[in-house]
């Protein structure tokens, strides 16, 4: 899952008061709150596994910070909210409705599998983290409540989708299949789709077959607690037909192996991400058989914003410098929200970057992959520089793509305000966490979710700003994008399609308008399913669509909806009037 999938969301008043814990006693069922270190420790483990990706006790992150929450809500209410917040909202619980209206990021999933003992332990731990004051940082009144005032206009572009395939359910409630990427093998064009739960599917004769089940081959594989963990991404080497090589990223629990990129032992590690090279015995086989080797392993502070994108430049040709170079989007791992902002925004740190490596080389520090000799920092005299870095200053570089004209674009999922598309130039700094989009993040330590206008001396920071961006009035987490490279739908040529992961809203911008130093105009487009006007929320039956895009070898486009595990193919498009022919 992504940053908007709340694990625990509680309404927090803006001012907390001093209280004496010895005088406060409350019960839930047969429980009495006591200072029991074993219960507290159990609760901490539950929190770290299930909640810490979105919440902490320092400042608002993906979800609100939870310090002091237990002083204003009873244990009974808190555990009911964790257990099934949607039910509380449905019965018009006043506090639950206030929570939802205040944060409006996504429906929180139900955690009905938690036992009463586990819920109690979780509450005890949350209560033990209470503080006597809230760190509010800069005065919120000085922040921008609506950074981008203009609304996205709805265009007259109507795109028709046709059902393409249903991926087998890996859960009994949404998301039914955690599908996030559709791509293809070079030359053959065989389509593949991943499920974060661990399956890589090969599509044959209109049906999905498990090509690789990483859970069976990597015994330390972990897909919990969601938030993008699991089988993150895959990419076939452009010479797959001759070398049989492809690559995956997946997550494992802390301590599963020795990390190639780590940090001080005093900082906790919740997850490790691993890049693996696979070599098949037979390039035409429908189920993988062969060997694999680990290329690199990275420690992450928290479970969110991991390594959810690897890809090769589809425009590169044999003999060119970029042929066979693997690009990796490395998220910040929630480090900024956890008070470890020093792990990001640096050429000496791997977190919050886009890497470029030669997976078949050997000149890396661990000797398992290569560092291209034309990477931007490869000749740095600073021995601490990470020479694999191609660009840096990202929170979650969720998708990497190229336009047919050769523009490299990175879609970056933002914090509390801005979703962006960035035009990549080697070695450039894209700002996070001191910037979110075209705005200043002035109070990283205490109030990272508030943004401000850029300072007057901004040019001295030499930050490269997004070329396309929208704020959270329009959507919460950018999905895509991708350019249409097909031949059968002329009205889509020259358009870069993307959207919003949770809501399933669909946007485009004209590629001709994507220029460094400018903001390209965004427009919304509508869809029909088999020529019947619909929205993605309607067809997948969930308020959280979990939208993703894919493209096949012919340049045709696909839409994936994780909520119901379905894939649709874009088959036609029209302009409903002459107003928007551009």
PyMOL commands that set and color helices and strands:
alter all, ss='L'
color gray80, all
select helices_A, chain A and resi 37-50+69-71+75-90+94-103+116-128+140-142+214-217+240-243+341-343+458-461+490-492+511-513+536-540
alter helices_A, ss='H'
color red, helices_A
select strands_A, chain A and resi 27-28+31-32+153-166+179-184+191-195+199-204+207-213+231-236+245-253+271-280+290-300+309-312+325-330+353-358+389-392+397-402+408-412+418-423+435-436+439-440+468-471+478-483+495-500+506-510+523-529+532-534+547-551+557-561+566-575
alter strands_A, ss='S'
color yellow, strands_A
deselect
rebuild
show_as cartoon
